[in-house]
Amino acid sequence: MFVFRPQFHMLILLLYFDDILLIGNNLVLFHSFVATLSIHFTVKDLGNLYYFLGIQDVHTSSGLFLSHHKHVIEVLRISFTHSILCAHSVLQGLCEV
């Protein structure tokens, strides 16, 4: 995470391998930084954020909501499947006795 704070503005860059999330409170500073990045790197604007590092980003009328819902559902699905397989193995062992 890199934070740039000139005067009353802020620009935050989150970098994870080849994923970059750029957040700022000044549009001119934001576009200037993106233009500078574009000189040195190939940059593609993917638009509004929806997922970053497994965190879902939901825009609401009251602001921004970050959620791990998708990840939690996947963990529960895997756990439930594992539990069923374990229970099946235990019951199968009891039936064979």
ABEGO torsion letter per residue (X at the ends): XBBBBBEABBBBBBBBEABBBBBBABAAAAAAAAAAAAAABBBBBAEBBABBGGBBBBBBAAEBBBBAAAAAAAAAAAAAAAAAAAAAAAAAAAAAX
